[in-house]
Amino acid sequence: MLLCPVRDCRLALTRDDRRAVCPRGHSFDIARSGYLNLLQPQDRRSKDPGDTREAVAARRRLHDRGVTRPLLDAVAETIALIRGDTVLDAGCGDGFYLGSLAREKGVEAHGVDISIPAIDAAARRYPECEWVVANADRVIPYADGAFSVLLSITGRMNPGEFRRVLRDGGRLLVALAAPDDLVELRSRAGEEGRDRVDRTVEAFGPAFKLISRSRVTTPADLDAEAVHDVLVSIYRPMRAQPVEAMRVTLSLDLLLFGA
């Protein structure tokens, strides 16, 4: 299902244990941890795009604490995966949501993200999934209609490409940070939460039909180290005030679309 990312090529890639090659001879090495880097020079805006290694590690520690488990459970209930589903997570980060769902539901799973540290962490934790470095904001390096389910969890969204790679009758789950997400930390920084639901529904309206919308909200009692990890993961260091233990709200708006 993978396509060559070289401009004006887009032929199918054939992979073995060491590399992926297209019929024109474009070749891409598979990293030791198992991921495939298909990111092209024109697809990056900086030398090291996407999440930093520090942000990825901070999120991983929060996942391992169980802080985000209620969010994962709500995502799983909403998307209702079944055996035989082929799932793409566009903007998968360190792979927590996709990798956990793949292990618990037994689906075929593929994750794409622009951050090499994030994809490397995903490949090491969930080797049974396929992990690819690519810029899904531009082109998703998979064939038309390759997936029955697509996830976009607090990431950038590309309605045209999402529809292209999602087969007819497929399901798309878009998870957005809700207005009350991390409200305690954002208020200290003088920030207000934004409701992104209507704008997102409008953006996906031409190609998708909204099936359901819901919100999952969960409080998390965090020690100072965990609060620091949250701030690192969202690139919001608390410079004016010391980091301290506190209760933090985690909240997602879940939009389920049909193709």
Accessible surface in RSA format (square Angstrom, percent):
REM  Atomic radii and reference values for relative SASA: ProtOr
REM  Chains: A
REM  Algorithm: Lee & Richards
REM  Probe-radius: 1.40
REM  Slices: 20
REM RES _ NUM      All-atoms   Total-Side   Main-Chain    Non-polar    All polar
REM                ABS   REL    ABS   REL    ABS   REL    ABS   REL    ABS   REL
RES MET A   1    94.54  49.0  48.80  32.3  45.74 108.9  46.07  39.2  48.47  64.2
RES LEU A   2     8.46   4.7   7.12   5.1   1.33   3.4   7.12   5.0   1.33   3.6
RES LEU A   3    23.79  13.3  23.79  17.0   0.00   0.0  23.79  16.7   0.00   0.0
RES CYS A   4     0.00   0.0   0.00   0.0   0.00   0.0   0.00   0.0   0.00   0.0
RES PRO A   5    21.88  15.9   8.41   7.7  13.47  49.0  11.19   9.2  10.68  66.4
RES VAL A   6    38.08  25.1  37.97  34.4   0.11   0.3  37.97  33.0   0.11   0.3
RES ARG A   7   161.14  67.7 140.90  71.8  20.24  48.2  64.17  87.7  96.97  58.8
RES ASP A   8   125.39  87.8  97.21  96.8  28.18  66.6  39.55  93.1  85.83  85.6
RES CYS A   9    12.17   9.2   0.98   1.1  11.19  26.3   0.98   2.5  11.19  12.1
RES ARG A  10    82.78  34.8  70.69  36.0  12.09  28.8  48.21  65.9  34.58  21.0
RES LEU A  11    62.31  34.7  60.59  43.3   1.71   4.3  62.31  43.8   0.00   0.0
RES ALA A  12    61.02  56.1  54.65  84.3   6.38  14.5  54.65  77.0   6.38  16.9
RES LEU A  13    16.85   9.4   0.68   0.5  16.16  40.6   0.68   0.5  16.16  43.5
RES THR A  14   106.47  75.7  98.90 100.3   7.57  18.0  70.62  94.9  35.85  54.2
RES ARG A  15    89.76  37.7  64.13  32.7  25.63  61.0  37.79  51.6  51.97  31.5
RES ASP A  16    86.71  60.7  71.03  70.7  15.68  37.1  46.09 108.5  40.62  40.5
RES ASP A  17   136.91  95.9 112.25 111.7  24.65  58.3  34.51  81.2 102.40 102.1
RES ARG A  18   194.62  81.7 187.83  95.7   6.79  16.2  67.17  91.8 127.45  77.2
RES ARG A  19   112.18  47.1 111.53  56.9   0.65   1.6  17.33  23.7  94.85  57.5
RES ALA A  20     0.00   0.0   0.00   0.0   0.00   0.0   0.00   0.0   0.00   0.0
RES VAL A  21    38.33  25.2  35.40  32.0   2.93   7.1  35.40  30.8   2.93   7.9
RES CYS A  22     4.34   3.3   0.00   0.0   4.34  10.2   1.27   3.2   3.07   3.3
RES PRO A  23   109.45  79.8  64.73  59.0  44.73 162.6  77.93  64.3  31.52 195.9
RES ARG A  24   146.13  61.4 111.28  56.7  34.85  83.0  44.00  60.1 102.13  61.9
RES GLY A  25    49.86  61.5   0.00   N/A  49.86  61.5  28.09  77.1  21.76  48.7
RES HIS A  26    58.60  32.0  53.80  37.4   4.80  12.3  36.76  37.9  21.83  25.4
RES SER A  27    53.09  44.9  24.83  33.1  28.26  65.1  21.20  45.1  31.89  44.7
RES PHE A  28    24.29  12.2  19.92  12.3   4.37  11.4  24.29  14.7   0.00   0.0
RES ASP A  29   113.69  79.6  99.35  98.9  14.34  33.9  30.96  72.9  82.73  82.5
RES ILE A  30    26.78  15.2   8.58   6.4  18.20  43.9   8.58   6.2  18.20  49.4
RES ALA A  31    33.00  30.3  16.64  25.7  16.36  37.2  28.28  39.8   4.71  12.5
RES ARG A  32   251.35 105.5 207.84 105.9  43.51 103.6  87.71 119.9 163.64  99.2
RES SER A  33    19.75  16.7   0.46   0.6  19.29  44.4   8.85  18.8  10.90  15.3
RES GLY A  34    35.31  43.5   0.00   N/A  35.31  43.5  23.86  65.5  11.45  25.6
RES TYR A  35    26.83  12.5  26.76  15.2   0.08   0.2   3.21   2.4  23.62  29.1
RES LEU A  36     0.09   0.1   0.00   0.0   0.09   0.2   0.00   0.0   0.09   0.2
RES ASN A  37    47.15  32.5  38.03  36.8   9.11  21.9  17.26  41.5  29.88  28.9
RES LEU A  38     1.68   0.9   0.12   0.1   1.56   3.9   0.24   0.2   1.45   3.9
RES LEU A  39    13.22   7.4   0.45   0.3  12.78  32.1   0.80   0.6  12.43  33.4
RES GLN A  40    25.55  14.3  25.55  18.7   0.00   0.0   0.00   0.0  25.55  19.4
RES PRO A  41   103.23  75.2  92.26  84.1  10.97  39.9  93.79  77.4   9.45  58.7
RES GLN A  42    64.99  36.3  48.08  35.1  16.91  40.3  37.17  79.1  27.81  21.1
RES ASP A  43    25.88  18.1  25.61  25.5   0.27   0.6   0.48   1.1  25.40  25.3
RES ARG A  44    79.87  33.5  63.47  32.4  16.40  39.1  22.12  30.2  57.75  35.0
RES ARG A  45   210.94  88.6 169.53  86.4  41.42  98.6  76.12 104.0 134.83  81.7
RES SER A  46    59.88  50.6  46.72  62.4  13.16  30.3  50.65 107.9   9.23  12.9
RES LYS A  47   175.98  85.9 157.10  96.4  18.88  45.0 106.97  96.3  69.01  73.5
RES ASP A  48   116.41  81.5  94.83  94.4  21.59  51.0  36.94  86.9  79.47  79.3
RES PRO A  49    18.88  13.8  12.68  11.6   6.19  22.5  16.07  13.3   2.81  17.5
RES GLY A  50    42.64  52.6   0.00   N/A  42.64  52.6  18.93  52.0  23.70  53.1
RES ASP A  51    33.63  23.6  29.66  29.5   3.97   9.4   1.98   4.7  31.65  31.6
RES THR A  52    60.14  42.8  53.97  54.7   6.17  14.7  56.67  76.1   3.47   5.2
RES ARG A  53   145.07  60.9 141.81  72.3   3.26   7.8  63.45  86.7  81.62  49.5
RES GLU A  54   114.77  65.9 108.98  82.4   5.79  13.8  59.85 115.8  54.92  44.8
RES ALA A  55     0.21   0.2   0.21   0.3   0.00   0.0   0.21   0.3   0.00   0.0
RES VAL A  56     8.14   5.4   7.59   6.9   0.55   1.3   8.14   7.1   0.00   0.0
RES ALA A  57    39.47  36.3  33.15  51.2   6.32  14.4  38.86  54.7   0.61   1.6
RES ALA A  58     0.00   0.0   0.00   0.0   0.00   0.0   0.00   0.0   0.00   0.0
RES ARG A  59    68.53  28.8  68.00  34.7   0.53   1.3  31.99  43.7  36.54  22.1
RES ARG A  60    36.10  15.2  36.10  18.4   0.00   0.0  18.55  25.4  17.55  10.6
RES ARG A  61   118.27  49.7 115.74  59.0   2.53   6.0  59.99  82.0  58.28  35.3
RES LEU A  62    12.81   7.1  12.81   9.2   0.00   0.0  12.81   9.0   0.00   0.0
RES HIS A  63    24.53  13.4  15.14  10.5   9.39  24.0  10.96  11.3  13.57  15.8
RES ASP A  64    89.72  62.8  53.21  53.0  36.51  86.3  31.98  75.3  57.75  57.6
RES ARG A  65   113.78  47.8  74.67  38.1  39.12  93.1  36.14  49.4  77.64  47.1
RES GLY A  66    37.01  45.6   0.00   N/A  37.01  45.6  25.91  71.1  11.11  24.9
RES VAL A  67    20.25  13.3  10.19   9.2  10.06  24.2  17.24  15.0   3.01   8.2
RES THR A  68    15.41  11.0  15.41  15.6   0.00   0.0  15.41  20.7   0.00   0.0
RES ARG A  69    99.83  41.9  99.50  50.7   0.33   0.8  46.64  63.7  53.19  32.2
RES PRO A  70    52.73  38.4  45.99  41.9   6.74  24.5  49.83  41.1   2.90  18.0
RES LEU A  71    10.48   5.8  10.48   7.5   0.00   0.0  10.48   7.4   0.00   0.0
RES LEU A  72     0.61   0.3   0.61   0.4   0.00   0.0   0.61   0.4   0.00   0.0
RES ASP A  73    66.95  46.9  61.28  61.0   5.67  13.4  28.64  67.4  38.30  38.2
RES ALA A  74    18.29  16.8  13.32  20.5   4.98  11.3  17.50  24.6   0.79   2.1
RES VAL A  75     0.00   0.0   0.00   0.0   0.00   0.0   0.00   0.0   0.00   0.0
RES ALA A  76    14.86  13.7  11.60  17.9   3.26   7.4  12.17  17.1   2.69   7.1
RES GLU A  77   146.41  84.1 122.97  93.0  23.44  55.8  52.09 100.7  94.32  77.0
RES THR A  78    28.68  20.4  14.38  14.6  14.31  34.1  12.66  17.0  16.02  24.2
RES ILE A  79     0.86   0.5   0.07   0.1   0.79   1.9   0.07   0.1   0.79   2.1
RES ALA A  80    62.47  57.4  49.36  76.2  13.11  29.8  58.58  82.5   3.88  10.3
RES LEU A  81    15.19   8.5   0.73   0.5  14.46  36.4   0.73   0.5  14.46  38.9
RES ILE A  82   113.74  64.7 108.96  81.2   4.78  11.5 113.74  81.9   0.00   0.0
RES ARG A  83   185.23  77.8 163.13  83.2  22.10  52.6  67.86  92.7 117.37  71.1
RES GLY A  84    68.77  84.8   0.00   N/A  68.77  84.8  42.75 117.3  26.02  58.3
RES ASP A  85     8.85   6.2   6.86   6.8   1.99   4.7   0.55   1.3   8.30   8.3
RES THR A  86    15.15  10.8  15.15  15.4   0.00   0.0   1.56   2.1  13.58  20.5
RES VAL A  87     0.21   0.1   0.21   0.2   0.00   0.0   0.21   0.2   0.00   0.0
RES LEU A  88     0.05   0.0   0.05   0.0   0.00   0.0   0.05   0.0   0.00   0.0
RES ASP A  89     2.62   1.8   2.62   2.6   0.00   0.0   0.00   0.0   2.62   2.6
RES ALA A  90     1.96   1.8   1.01   1.6   0.95   2.2   1.56   2.2   0.41   1.1
RES GLY A  91    29.59  36.5   0.00   N/A  29.59  36.5  17.99  49.4  11.60  26.0
RES CYS A  92    12.49   9.4   0.00   0.0  12.49  29.3   2.05   5.2  10.44  11.3
RES GLY A  93    15.04  18.5   0.00   N/A  15.04  18.5  15.04  41.3   0.00   0.0
RES ASP A  94    10.37   7.3   6.66   6.6   3.70   8.7   1.41   3.3   8.96   8.9
RES GLY A  95     0.07   0.1   0.00   N/A   0.07   0.1   0.07   0.2   0.00   0.0
RES PHE A  96    21.34  10.7  20.47  12.7   0.88   2.3  20.56  12.5   0.78   2.2
RES TYR A  97    30.42  14.2  29.73  16.9   0.69   1.8  23.70  17.8   6.72   8.3
RES LEU A  98     0.39   0.2   0.39   0.3   0.00   0.0   0.39   0.3   0.00   0.0
RES GLY A  99     0.00   0.0   0.00   N/A   0.00   0.0   0.00   0.0   0.00   0.0
RES SER A 100    13.93  11.8  10.12  13.5   3.81   8.8   6.18  13.2   7.74  10.8
RES LEU A 101     0.06   0.0   0.06   0.0   0.00   0.0   0.06   0.0   0.00   0.0
RES ALA A 102     8.25   7.6   2.59   4.0   5.66  12.9   2.69   3.8   5.56  14.7
RES ARG A 103   130.27  54.7  95.33  48.6  34.94  83.2  47.89  65.5  82.37  49.9
RES GLU A 104    87.71  50.4  52.59  39.8  35.12  83.6  38.69  74.8  49.02  40.0
RES LYS A 105    76.86  37.5  69.16  42.4   7.70  18.3  18.52  16.7  58.34  62.1
RES GLY A 106    33.70  41.6   0.00   N/A  33.70  41.6  17.31  47.5  16.39  36.7
RES VAL A 107    14.32   9.4   0.12   0.1  14.20  34.2   1.69   1.5  12.63  34.3
RES GLU A 108    92.51  53.1  80.49  60.9  12.03  28.6  41.89  81.0  50.63  41.3
RES ALA A 109     5.97   5.5   0.39   0.6   5.58  12.7   0.39   0.6   5.58  14.8
RES HIS A 110    12.69   6.9  12.69   8.8   0.00   0.0  12.69  13.1   0.00   0.0
RES GLY A 111     0.00   0.0   0.00   N/A   0.00   0.0   0.00   0.0   0.00   0.0
RES VAL A 112     0.19   0.1   0.19   0.2   0.00   0.0   0.19   0.2   0.00   0.0
RES ASP A 113    16.58  11.6  14.00  13.9   2.58   6.1   3.21   7.6  13.37  13.3
RES ILE A 114    40.87  23.3  37.82  28.2   3.05   7.4  37.82  27.2   3.05   8.3
RES SER A 115     0.00   0.0   0.00   0.0   0.00   0.0   0.00   0.0   0.00   0.0
RES ILE A 116    60.66  34.5  59.35  44.2   1.32   3.2  59.35  42.7   1.32   3.6
RES PRO A 117    25.67  18.7  23.42  21.3   2.25   8.2  23.42  19.3   2.25  14.0
RES ALA A 118     0.07   0.1   0.07   0.1   0.00   0.0   0.07   0.1   0.00   0.0
RES ILE A 119     0.00   0.0   0.00   0.0   0.00   0.0   0.00   0.0   0.00   0.0
RES ASP A 120    22.58  15.8  22.58  22.5   0.00   0.0   5.54  13.0  17.05  17.0
RES ALA A 121    19.39  17.8  14.69  22.7   4.70  10.7  19.12  26.9   0.27   0.7
RES ALA A 122     0.00   0.0   0.00   0.0   0.00   0.0   0.00   0.0   0.00   0.0
RES ALA A 123     2.26   2.1   1.35   2.1   0.91   2.1   1.35   1.9   0.91   2.4
RES ARG A 124   160.69  67.5 130.97  66.8  29.72  70.8  54.01  73.8 106.68  64.7
RES ARG A 125    84.56  35.5  76.16  38.8   8.40  20.0  24.98  34.1  59.58  36.1
RES TYR A 126    10.73   5.0  10.73   6.1   0.00   0.0   3.96   3.0   6.77   8.3
RES PRO A 127    97.55  71.1  70.85  64.6  26.70  97.0  74.88  61.8  22.67 140.9
RES GLU A 128    99.94  57.4  56.79  43.0  43.14 102.7  61.80 119.5  38.13  31.1
RES CYS A 129    12.23   9.2   0.58   0.7  11.64  27.4   2.00   5.1  10.22  11.0
RES GLU A 130    35.09  20.1  26.93  20.4   8.16  19.4  18.64  36.1  16.45  13.4
RES TRP A 131     3.60   1.4   2.20   1.1   1.39   3.3   2.20   1.2   1.39   2.3
RES VAL A 132     0.00   0.0   0.00   0.0   0.00   0.0   0.00   0.0   0.00   0.0
RES VAL A 133     0.00   0.0   0.00   0.0   0.00   0.0   0.00   0.0   0.00   0.0
RES ALA A 134     5.52   5.1   5.04   7.8   0.48   1.1   5.04   7.1   0.48   1.3
RES ASN A 135    15.88  11.0  13.77  13.3   2.11   5.1   0.26   0.6  15.63  15.1
RES ALA A 136    14.42  13.3  10.07  15.5   4.35   9.9  10.19  14.4   4.23  11.2
RES ASP A 137    60.86  42.6  39.70  39.5  21.16  50.0  17.00  40.0  43.86  43.7
RES ARG A 138   106.29  44.6  88.58  45.2  17.71  42.2  37.73  51.6  68.56  41.6
RES VAL A 139    69.30  45.6  63.70  57.7   5.60  13.5  63.70  55.3   5.60  15.2
RES ILE A 140     0.25   0.1   0.25   0.2   0.00   0.0   0.25   0.2   0.00   0.0
RES PRO A 141     3.47   2.5   3.47   3.2   0.00   0.0   3.47   2.9   0.00   0.0
RES TYR A 142     0.42   0.2   0.42   0.2   0.00   0.0   0.42   0.3   0.00   0.0
RES ALA A 143    33.31  30.6  32.47  50.1   0.84   1.9  33.31  46.9   0.00   0.0
RES ASP A 144   104.96  73.5  83.01  82.6  21.94  51.9  31.01  73.0  73.94  73.7
RES GLY A 145    28.54  35.2   0.00   N/A  28.54  35.2  14.35  39.4  14.19  31.8
RES ALA A 146     7.68   7.1   0.21   0.3   7.47  17.0   6.78   9.6   0.89   2.4
RES PHE A 147     0.00   0.0   0.00   0.0   0.00   0.0   0.00   0.0   0.00   0.0
RES SER A 148    12.73  10.8  12.68  16.9   0.05   0.1  12.68  27.0   0.05   0.1
RES VAL A 149     0.00   0.0   0.00   0.0   0.00   0.0   0.00   0.0   0.00   0.0
RES LEU A 150     0.00   0.0   0.00   0.0   0.00   0.0   0.00   0.0   0.00   0.0
RES LEU A 151     0.00   0.0   0.00   0.0   0.00   0.0   0.00   0.0   0.00   0.0
RES SER A 152     0.62   0.5   0.41   0.5   0.21   0.5   0.00   0.0   0.62   0.9
RES ILE A 153    12.93   7.4   6.65   5.0   6.29  15.2   6.65   4.8   6.29  17.1
RES THR A 154    83.29  59.2  48.02  48.7  35.27  84.1  33.75  45.3  49.53  74.9
RES GLY A 155    27.14  33.5   0.00   N/A  27.14  33.5  16.84  46.2  10.30  23.1
RES ARG A 156   164.23  69.0 150.14  76.5  14.09  33.5  60.80  83.1 103.43  62.7
RES MET A 157    66.30  34.3  38.65  25.6  27.65  65.8  38.74  32.9  27.57  36.5
RES ASN A 158    23.54  16.2  21.13  20.4   2.40   5.8   5.88  14.1  17.66  17.1
RES PRO A 159    38.26  27.9  38.19  34.8   0.07   0.3  38.26  31.6   0.00   0.0
RES GLY A 160    53.26  65.7   0.00   N/A  53.26  65.7  41.41 113.6  11.86  26.6
RES GLU A 161    26.02  14.9  25.09  19.0   0.93   2.2   6.93  13.4  19.09  15.6
RES PHE A 162     1.23   0.6   1.23   0.8   0.00   0.0   1.23   0.7   0.00   0.0
RES ARG A 163    63.49  26.7  61.32  31.3   2.17   5.2  25.98  35.5  37.50  22.7
RES ARG A 164    57.88  24.3  43.58  22.2  14.30  34.0  51.61  70.5   6.27   3.8
RES VAL A 165     0.00   0.0   0.00   0.0   0.00   0.0   0.00   0.0   0.00   0.0
RES LEU A 166     1.48   0.8   0.00   0.0   1.48   3.7   0.00   0.0   1.48   4.0
RES ARG A 167    95.81  40.2  93.28  47.6   2.53   6.0  42.23  57.7  53.58  32.5
RES ASP A 168   119.62  83.8  97.72  97.3  21.90  51.8  37.68  88.7  81.94  81.7
RES GLY A 169    63.14  77.9   0.00   N/A  63.14  77.9  35.00  96.1  28.14  63.0
RES GLY A 170     3.05   3.8   0.00   N/A   3.05   3.8   2.47   6.8   0.58   1.3
RES ARG A 171    55.16  23.2  55.16  28.1   0.00   0.0  32.88  44.9  22.28  13.5
RES LEU A 172     0.00   0.0   0.00   0.0   0.00   0.0   0.00   0.0   0.00   0.0
RES LEU A 173     0.00   0.0   0.00   0.0   0.00   0.0   0.00   0.0   0.00   0.0
RES VAL A 174     0.60   0.4   0.60   0.5   0.00   0.0   0.60   0.5   0.00   0.0
RES ALA A 175     0.82   0.8   0.00   0.0   0.82   1.9   0.00   0.0   0.82   2.2
RES LEU A 176     8.36   4.7   7.13   5.1   1.24   3.1   8.36   5.9   0.00   0.0
RES ALA A 177    25.02  23.0  21.83  33.7   3.19   7.3  21.83  30.7   3.19   8.5
RES ALA A 178     3.50   3.2   0.00   0.0   3.50   8.0   0.00   0.0   3.50   9.3
RES PRO A 179    36.70  26.7  31.58  28.8   5.11  18.6  31.76  26.2   4.94  30.7
RES ASP A 180    43.54  30.5  41.86  41.7   1.68   4.0  27.02  63.6  16.51  16.5
RES ASP A 181    17.95  12.6  17.20  17.1   0.75   1.8   0.74   1.7  17.21  17.2
RES LEU A 182     7.92   4.4   7.92   5.7   0.00   0.0   7.92   5.6   0.00   0.0
RES VAL A 183    63.61  41.9  62.57  56.6   1.03   2.5  63.54  55.2   0.06   0.2
RES GLU A 184    46.58  26.7  39.94  30.2   6.64  15.8  32.85  63.5  13.73  11.2
RES LEU A 185     5.10   2.8   1.45   1.0   3.65   9.2   1.70   1.2   3.40   9.1
RES ARG A 186    48.28  20.3  46.20  23.6   2.08   5.0  11.83  16.2  36.45  22.1
RES SER A 187    70.00  59.2  48.96  65.3  21.04  48.5  38.48  81.9  31.52  44.2
RES ARG A 188    82.26  34.5  53.02  27.0  29.24  69.6  22.62  30.9  59.64  36.1
RES ALA A 189    66.30  61.0  29.33  45.3  36.97  84.1  41.98  59.1  24.32  64.4
RES GLY A 190    69.34  85.5   0.00   N/A  69.34  85.5  36.75 100.8  32.59  73.0
RES GLU A 191    59.04  33.9  47.29  35.8  11.75  28.0  31.11  60.2  27.94  22.8
RES GLU A 192   159.43  91.5 135.09 102.2  24.34  58.0  52.99 102.5 106.45  86.9
RES GLY A 193    35.34  43.6   0.00   N/A  35.34  43.6   7.18  19.7  28.17  63.1
RES ARG A 194   140.97  59.2 135.41  69.0   5.57  13.3  60.21  82.3  80.76  48.9
RES ASP A 195    91.25  63.9  59.69  59.4  31.55  74.6  28.82  67.8  62.42  62.3
RES ARG A 196    59.76  25.1  57.85  29.5   1.91   4.6  15.01  20.5  44.76  27.1
RES VAL A 197     1.89   1.2   1.89   1.7   0.00   0.0   1.89   1.6   0.00   0.0
RES ASP A 198   107.87  75.6 102.00 101.5   5.87  13.9  39.06  91.9  68.81  68.6
RES ARG A 199   145.63  61.1 139.71  71.2   5.92  14.1  74.56 101.9  71.07  43.1
RES THR A 200     4.11   2.9   1.68   1.7   2.43   5.8   2.54   3.4   1.57   2.4
RES VAL A 201    39.70  26.1  39.32  35.6   0.39   0.9  39.32  34.2   0.39   1.1
RES GLU A 202   136.49  78.4 121.14  91.6  15.35  36.5  50.80  98.3  85.69  70.0
RES ALA A 203    54.33  50.0  32.70  50.5  21.63  49.2  44.81  63.1   9.52  25.2
RES PHE A 204     1.01   0.5   0.75   0.5   0.26   0.7   1.01   0.6   0.00   0.0
RES GLY A 205    40.86  50.4   0.00   N/A  40.86  50.4  23.55  64.6  17.31  38.8
RES PRO A 206   127.06  92.6  80.18  73.1  46.89 170.4  93.13  76.9  33.94 210.9
RES ALA A 207    37.75  34.7  19.80  30.6  17.94  40.8  28.70  40.4   9.05  24.0
RES PHE A 208    12.88   6.4   0.00   0.0  12.88  33.5   4.22   2.6   8.67  24.8
RES LYS A 209   158.87  77.5 153.32  94.1   5.55  13.2 100.05  90.1  58.83  62.7
RES LEU A 210    59.82  33.3  38.32  27.4  21.49  54.0  38.32  26.9  21.49  57.8
RES ILE A 211    99.10  56.4  67.55  50.3  31.55  76.0  71.77  51.7  27.33  74.2
RES SER A 212    46.50  39.3  38.55  51.5   7.94  18.3  39.47  84.1   7.02   9.8
RES ARG A 213   133.86  56.2 110.58  56.4  23.28  55.4  39.61  54.1  94.25  57.1
RES SER A 214    58.92  49.8  44.14  58.9  14.78  34.1  49.61 105.6   9.31  13.0
RES ARG A 215   117.25  49.2  83.65  42.6  33.60  80.0  33.62  45.9  83.63  50.7
RES VAL A 216    24.04  15.8  20.36  18.4   3.68   8.9  24.04  20.9   0.00   0.0
RES THR A 217    69.51  49.4  40.08  40.6  29.42  70.1  36.06  48.4  33.44  50.6
RES THR A 218    17.44  12.4  16.95  17.2   0.49   1.2   5.25   7.0  12.19  18.4
RES PRO A 219    79.27  57.8  63.24  57.7  16.03  58.3  63.35  52.3  15.92  99.0
RES ALA A 220    11.21  10.3   5.51   8.5   5.70  13.0  11.21  15.8   0.00   0.0
RES ASP A 221   104.49  73.2  71.51  71.2  32.98  78.0  36.10  85.0  68.39  68.2
RES LEU A 222     8.92   5.0   3.62   2.6   5.29  13.3   5.80   4.1   3.12   8.4
RES ASP A 223    67.42  47.2  61.15  60.9   6.27  14.8  35.58  83.7  31.84  31.8
RES ALA A 224    40.50  37.2  37.99  58.6   2.51   5.7  38.25  53.9   2.25   5.9
RES GLU A 225   127.73  73.3 121.97  92.3   5.75  13.7  48.88  94.5  78.85  64.4
RES ALA A 226     0.00   0.0   0.00   0.0   0.00   0.0   0.00   0.0   0.00   0.0
RES VAL A 227     0.56   0.4   0.56   0.5   0.00   0.0   0.56   0.5   0.00   0.0
RES HIS A 228    92.72  50.7  92.72  64.4   0.00   0.0  57.39  59.1  35.33  41.1
RES ASP A 229     7.26   5.1   7.26   7.2   0.00   0.0   0.00   0.0   7.26   7.2
RES VAL A 230     5.42   3.6   5.42   4.9   0.00   0.0   5.42   4.7   0.00   0.0
RES LEU A 231     6.38   3.6   6.38   4.6   0.00   0.0   6.38   4.5   0.00   0.0
RES VAL A 232    40.99  27.0  34.66  31.4   6.33  15.2  39.72  34.5   1.27   3.4
RES SER A 233     5.58   4.7   5.58   7.4   0.00   0.0   0.00   0.0   5.58   7.8
RES ILE A 234    40.67  23.1  30.25  22.5  10.41  25.1  35.77  25.8   4.89  13.3
RES TYR A 235   102.94  48.1  87.44  49.8  15.50  40.3  90.06  67.7  12.88  15.9
RES ARG A 236   100.75  42.3  97.19  49.5   3.56   8.5  28.38  38.8  72.37  43.9
RES PRO A 237    77.13  56.2  59.51  54.2  17.62  64.1  64.04  52.9  13.09  81.4
RES MET A 238    35.81  18.5  13.65   9.0  22.16  52.8  19.05  16.2  16.76  22.2
RES ARG A 239   208.93  87.7 169.10  86.2  39.82  94.8  75.83 103.6 133.10  80.7
RES ALA A 240    99.79  91.8  58.36  90.1  41.43  94.2  69.25  97.5  30.54  80.9
RES GLN A 241    70.76  39.6  66.48  48.6   4.28  10.2  24.33  51.8  46.43  35.2
RES PRO A 242   109.22  79.6  96.05  87.6  13.17  47.9 107.83  89.0   1.40   8.7
RES VAL A 243    46.95  30.9  25.68  23.2  21.27  51.2  25.81  22.4  21.13  57.3
RES GLU A 244    81.54  46.8  77.81  58.9   3.73   8.9  25.37  49.1  56.16  45.9
RES ALA A 245    64.80  59.6  44.68  68.9  20.13  45.8  44.89  63.2  19.91  52.8
RES MET A 246    34.49  17.9  19.71  13.0  14.78  35.2  33.07  28.1   1.41   1.9
RES ARG A 247   137.60  57.8 126.19  64.3  11.41  27.2  46.01  62.9  91.59  55.5
RES VAL A 248     0.00   0.0   0.00   0.0   0.00   0.0   0.00   0.0   0.00   0.0
RES THR A 249    21.66  15.4  21.66  22.0   0.00   0.0   6.31   8.5  15.36  23.2
RES LEU A 250    14.20   7.9  14.20  10.2   0.00   0.0  14.20  10.0   0.00   0.0
RES SER A 251     0.11   0.1   0.00   0.0   0.11   0.2   0.00   0.0   0.11   0.2
RES LEU A 252     7.94   4.4   7.94   5.7   0.00   0.0   7.94   5.6   0.00   0.0
RES ASP A 253     6.84   4.8   6.84   6.8   0.00   0.0   0.67   1.6   6.17   6.2
RES LEU A 254     2.24   1.2   1.93   1.4   0.31   0.8   1.93   1.4   0.31   0.8
RES LEU A 255     0.59   0.3   0.59   0.4   0.00   0.0   0.59   0.4   0.00   0.0
RES LEU A 256    18.54  10.3  18.54  13.3   0.00   0.0  18.54  13.0   0.00   0.0
RES PHE A 257     1.06   0.5   1.06   0.7   0.00   0.0   1.06   0.6   0.00   0.0
RES GLY A 258    13.72  16.9   0.00   N/A  13.72  16.9  12.21  33.5   1.51   3.4
RES ALA A 259    36.56  33.6   0.00   0.0  36.56  83.2  15.12  21.3  21.44  56.8
END  Absolute sums over single chains surface
CHAIN  1 A    12542.5       9669.8       2872.7       6494.4       6048.1
END  Absolute sums over all chains
TOTAL         12542.5       9669.8       2872.7       6494.4       6048.1
